[in-house]
Amino acid sequence: MVMRTVEQILPAAESVLPGDFVVYRALPRRELRRVGGFVFFDHFDQPDITPELFDVPPHPHIGLQTVTYLFEGEILHTDSIGYQQKIFPGDVNWMTAGRGITHSEQVTETQKRVHGIQSWIALPHDKRKIEPAFDNFAEAVLPKIERDGYKITVIAGDCFGEASPIPTFQRLIYLDVAAAAGASIELPVDPNFELAVYVCGGSVAIGGEIVKLHDLAKLSPGDTIEVTAEDDAKLVVIGGEPLPEPTVIYWNFIADTIGEAKQAMIDWEDGKFPEVTKYRKIASSDSDGDLAKMKLL
C-alpha cells in the first residue's frame, strides 16, 4: 500500500461571472493545467442569489464535457440542442460539447444559497468531434457509501465497489465526501490516476498536511488516500487517467491545436455556433460588462 501525499496546494482564485456572481477557480492554473481529464474547476457558494446576480448568457464550447453538481440551490440550464433542465441539490447535469454546443445558466428566482461545482472534462482526441449531447442524472441514481463519520457520493467512476451509472469517455473519479470532525477516511484509488482533493467546507489533513477551504491539493502517486477531517468538512476527489497530448485549453474550448481553438473563437464571434433558442434573459444588467466577463470564463 502506497499512501498518497500532498505535492502541491493551490488556493482557488476568485473570479466574477456575469451578474457579479463570485466563483473560486481552482483549475486551470499556470502551476497546474489539469488533473486527469479535469481541465476546469469552479466552486461557488453564495447566499441570497437573485436572477440579477446569476445569469450566464449563451456561450460556446467544443471538445469537452461540462459537469454541474449542486449541494444547495437551483440552476436552470438551457442549450442549443433543445434541452432546458433545472438542476437540484445532489443532481448532476452532464453536457457533452463535442464538435460544438452553446448553453446558458441562470437562477430563475431568488435562492437562499447557491452552492456547488462546475467542472470541465476534456474529451479524448478521438471523441472531440462527436455530436453534442446533454444528460441529467437525479441524486437518487448516484451510489452512496456511508461509514462511521463520513458519507461518499460517487459522481463518476467507482469507490469501495460502488460504480456511478454515468458513462464517460475515459476513466475518471469524482467523489463528493462529507465528513464529521475527527473522521478518518482511507480510500483505495487507482495508482495510475492523477488525483487532487478540493475542500468545499471546513478543513482536512492529508499525510499531515492541512488543506483548507478553497484549497486544491494535488496528490502524489499511490494507491491509497488517507483524509482526516479537522472539523466538519466537505471535499471532493477528482482525477483519472492522464489526458494525452495534444490538448489545448483556450477560452471555452478544448482542441488539438491553438489554431483550431482560435478558429472556434472566430466562428463564435461570426455567429456560426448554434443558437440557444429557449434562452430568455430574466433580469436586466450591463450587457457590455457581461460580455467582458464572458471573456474570463
CORHU-V736782 format. One line per field, one symbol per residue. phi: phi as a letter, one per 20 degrees, with the letter a starting at -180 (. if undefined). psi: psi as a letter, one per 40 degrees, with the letter a starting at -180 (. if undefined). A space follows every 50 residues. Layout:
# CORHU-V736782
phi->???
psi->???
This chain:
# CORHU-V736782
phi->.dffceebdcffefcdegnmeecdeececgebeaclefdbbddcaceled gfecbefgbebcmbcecdcdebnccedccedoecbeddgnececddflfq bcbccbeebgdfbccacdcddfffgfdfdfffbbcddfgfeefdcdcfnb ccdeebmbblnedfeffcebfccbcdcdcfgnfdcddfcffeeecbddee ambcdclneedegmeddfdffqdbddcdffbgccbcdcqqfgeffebddb lecdbecffffffffffffemeefeefefcfecfbffffffffffef
psi->hhhiihdhhhhihhihihefhhihhdiiidehdihbehehhhhigiighi ddegghihiiiieihhhhhhdiaiihhhieeehhhhhiheihhhhhdbeh ihiihiheihhdhhhahhihhhiideeeeihiihihhiddehihhhihei hhhhdiaihfehhiehiieihihhhhhhhiheihhhhhiheeihiihhhe iaiihhfehhhihehhhhiiiieihhhhhdahihiihiaaiihiihhhhh beihididdddddddddddefeiiigdehhhdiiihddddddddee.
